[in-house]
Amino acid sequence: MRKASALMRLLAFFIDCILLSCLGVVILAAAVAGYMVSGGPSGLSQALKLTLVVFLSSILLFLFYFTYLTSGEEKTVGKRIVGLRVVKQDGSPLGFGLAFVRCLMYAISLVFWPVSLLTALFCDGRMAHDIMTGTRVIKEES
């Protein structure tokens, strides 16, 4: 198993972020359109409700995207494009449970990204969420 370079991982993450942002815009547009069609009253409380719906939808999208794609095919869209996949330390597939835990740890490691970046530099290319879950990102063999 060849480990994935930090640059390739960053590129895959960037592609995933672009895709998730586009999907987030669709969610926002659908929420606003649904609200406007319903003819609901405008005001701060309604704007807060709409914001909450969009925020919760975005969290569910993030959890679904990184859990489902990593558990089933071992790669997100970004990882597929750059030729990477996520596996356990022994090279076996993650499974749904571990993919979900990895997704939660991924969210935490994004908050503390400098620490995660340092672990990638000093821990054989593995980021904090990889170390916490016993996973690694590898380059697919052609």
N, C-alpha and C positions, 0 to 999 in steps of 0.2 A: 504494500500500500504506500503510495507516494503522497506525502502531505501536501495540502494546498498552500500556495503562497499567500501571504497577507494581502498582496495587491489583487490577486484573483478573488479572494474572499470579499474584499472591499468593493470590487467591481460588481460582484454578484449582489451584495447588499444594496448598492446604489440602484441597480436594476429593479430589485424587489421594492425599494422605496418609491421609485417612480411608478411602478405598477400599483402599489397600495395607495399612493396619492391619487392616482386617476380613479381608482375604485372609491376612494373617500369622497372625491368630488361628485361622483355619481350618487352616492348615498346622501350627500348634502343637498344636491339638486332635487332628488326624489323627496326628501323630507320637506324642503321648502315648497316644492310644487304641491305636495299633498296638503300642506297646511293652507296654502293660498286657495286651492280648489275647495277646501272645506269651508272657506269663508270665515274662519275663526277670527276672533278679536285680536287686535294687535296690542302689544304692550310688553313691558319688561318681563312679567311672569311667563307669558307665552314664548318670548325669545329664550328664556332660560330653559323652558321645557324642550323647545326645539334643539337647543344646544346640548342638553342632556341626552336626547335621543341620538343625535349625531355622534356624540362622544361614546356612548355605550355601543352603538353600532360599529364604530371604528375599533373599539377594543375587541369585540367579537370577531370582526374581520381579521384582525391581527392574530388572534388565537387560532382561528380556523385555518388561516393561510399557512402559518408556520408549523402548526401541529399536523394538519391533514397531509400537506405535501411532503413534510419531512418523514412522517410515519409510513406513508404508502409507497412513494417512489424514491424516498431518501433524498429528495432535492426540491428546492423551490424553483420558480421560473428563472430567477437570476442564476442560481447554481446550475440549472440545466443549460442555460445559454453559454456559460463559461466552462462547463465540463467538470463540475464538482458534485460531490454527494456527501451526505452525513451518515456515519456509521458508528457503531459501538467501538470501543477500543480493540476488540478482537475481529472487527471487520464485518460483523453480522448486522442485520437491519435493526432499527430502533424499536419498532412497535409503537402503538398509539400512546400507551402510558408514559413511556420515556420521552417520546416526542413532545407530549404535553408539558411534562416537567421541564424539558429543555427550553420550550417556548417561554415558560414563566421565568426561568433563569436568564433567558435571553433578554427579556424585558428589564429585569433587574440589572443585568450587565450593561445595558444601554444607558441606564441612569448613571452608572459609575464607569463610563467608557474609558477614562484614562487608566483605571486599574485593569480593565479588560485588555486594553492595548498593550500595557506592560506585560501582562501574562502571555500575550501572543508573542511578544518579542523574546521572552525569557523561558517559556515553557513549551518548546518544540512546536511553535505555531498554534497552540491551542489557546483559545480565549477563555475567559472566566467561566462562561456558561458551559463550555466543553469540559472543563476540568470538574465542575460541580456535578455534571451528569455522566461523566465517563464516556464521552463521545469525542469524535474527531471529524474534521472535514478533510476529505481526500480528493485527489485528482482522479478522474475516471480514466481507466486504461482504455486506449482505443483498439 
